[in-house]
């Protein structure tokens, strides 16, 4: 791992448990690679979650939009790179992209991060944190404005799923890790659908925190045809709080 010109780079070896029945990497694993790269970059700059918690602050990701170009097979190498773009509104946007060991693009993503006060739960603008990261080449800049969140409540209801929160779902912030939300959404889809389709775009918004004693339900609305699918996912806590929502675009594996 190294930081060059403000960009953190790392080489990640794919494990056999990171792929599915068809030897294609799980979409959620790309999100884990993104999360680990962001966390390690922050750690190397002394502003990771454990380091901020000592100051009664922490990081929260509020939205991630990922375009997936190719699904790697095992064995394989993921070359990942990430960089923040400076404060936008109250957010610290971060770009992350990856390619295979042979140079084939795998994914590109932009995510919105907040620094919040642990007691008030309010977002903070912090010059020390923003100044911890070097500026990167302006040609690498991506527009951080992702527009309105996907909304598909008006589409036909397709699936309902009730996951159970387990011990390993809870992270350093003492709430369910953001990648688990995506895994719940993907697990809500039947085997027959997952056998035939792959997501090409995932745009997920994290709207509230889920804790280990919560009861949650995942609903999926959308349309499916021979070419692909457009889906809208929502995770709701039993008291009616919307925890996360996402839109996803899918293609048939044969395409």
PEVEN-V241877 format. One record per backbone hydrogen bond with DSSP energy under -1.0 kcal/mol. CO is the residue of the C=O (numbers start at 1). NH is the residue of the N-H. E is the energy in kcal/mol with one decimal. If there is no record, write none. Layout:
# PEVEN-V241877
CO_NH_E ; CO_NH_E
This chain:
# PEVEN-V241877
2_9_-3.0 ; 4_7_-1.9 ; 7_4_-2.4 ; 8_82_-2.1 ; 9_2_-2.1 ; 10_80_-2.7 ; 12_78_-3.2 ; 15_18_-1.7 ; 16_19_-1.1 ; 18_26_-2.7 ; 20_23_-2.0 ; 24_20_-2.3 ; 26_29_-1.3 ; 27_31_-1.1 ; 28_32_-1.9 ; 29_33_-2.4 ; 30_34_-2.1 ; 31_35_-2.5 ; 32_36_-2.7 ; 33_37_-2.3 ; 34_38_-2.5 ; 35_39_-2.4 ; 36_40_-2.6 ; 37_41_-2.3 ; 38_42_-2.3 ; 39_43_-2.3 ; 40_44_-2.5 ; 42_47_-2.9 ; 43_46_-1.9 ; 48_52_-2.7 ; 49_53_-2.6 ; 52_55_-1.9 ; 52_57_-2.0 ; 53_56_-1.6 ; 56_118_-2.4 ; 58_116_-2.5 ; 60_114_-3.2 ; 62_206_-2.7 ; 63_112_-2.7 ; 64_204_-2.6 ; 65_110_-1.8 ; 66_202_-2.3 ; 67_108_-2.0 ; 72_25_-2.4 ; 76_14_-2.8 ; 77_101_-1.0 ; 78_12_-3.2 ; 79_99_-2.0 ; 80_10_-2.4 ; 81_97_-2.5 ; 82_8_-2.5 ; 83_95_-2.8 ; 88_91_-2.6 ; 91_88_-2.7 ; 93_85_-2.3 ; 94_111_-2.6 ; 95_83_-2.0 ; 96_109_-2.9 ; 97_81_-2.5 ; 98_106_-3.0 ; 98_107_-1.2 ; 99_79_-3.4 ; 100_103_-2.0 ; 104_100_-2.5 ; 106_69_-3.0 ; 106_70_-1.6 ; 107_98_-2.4 ; 108_67_-2.9 ; 109_96_-2.6 ; 110_65_-2.4 ; 111_94_-2.5 ; 112_62_-2.9 ; 112_63_-1.1 ; 113_92_-2.8 ; 114_60_-2.4 ; 115_124_-3.3 ; 116_58_-1.6 ; 117_121_-2.5 ; 122_117_-2.5 ; 126_130_-2.4 ; 127_131_-2.8 ; 129_132_-1.1 ; 137_140_-2.3 ; 138_141_-1.4 ; 152_155_-1.9 ; 156_222_-2.0 ; 159_220_-2.5 ; 161_218_-3.5 ; 166_169_-1.9 ; 167_170_-1.4 ; 169_177_-3.0 ; 171_174_-2.0 ; 175_171_-2.4 ; 177_180_-1.1 ; 178_182_-1.2 ; 179_183_-2.3 ; 180_184_-2.6 ; 181_185_-2.0 ; 182_186_-2.5 ; 183_187_-2.9 ; 184_188_-1.2 ; 186_189_-1.4 ; 190_194_-2.2 ; 191_195_-2.6 ; 193_197_-1.7 ; 196_253_-2.6 ; 198_251_-2.6 ; 200_68_-3.1 ; 201_249_-2.2 ; 202_66_-2.9 ; 203_247_-2.1 ; 204_64_-2.4 ; 205_245_-1.9 ; 210_176_-3.3 ; 211_214_-2.0 ; 215_238_-2.1 ; 217_236_-2.7 ; 218_161_-2.7 ; 219_234_-2.2 ; 220_158_-3.2 ; 220_159_-1.7 ; 221_232_-3.0 ; 223_230_-2.2 ; 227_252_-1.6 ; 228_225_-3.0 ; 229_250_-2.6 ; 230_223_-2.2 ; 231_248_-2.3 ; 232_221_-2.9 ; 233_246_-2.2 ; 234_219_-2.6 ; 235_243_-2.8 ; 235_244_-1.2 ; 236_217_-2.1 ; 237_240_-2.7 ; 241_237_-3.2 ; 243_207_-2.3 ; 243_208_-1.9 ; 244_235_-2.9 ; 245_205_-3.3 ; 246_233_-3.0 ; 247_203_-2.7 ; 248_231_-2.7 ; 249_200_-3.3 ; 249_201_-1.4 ; 250_229_-1.3 ; 251_198_-2.7 ; 252_255_-1.7
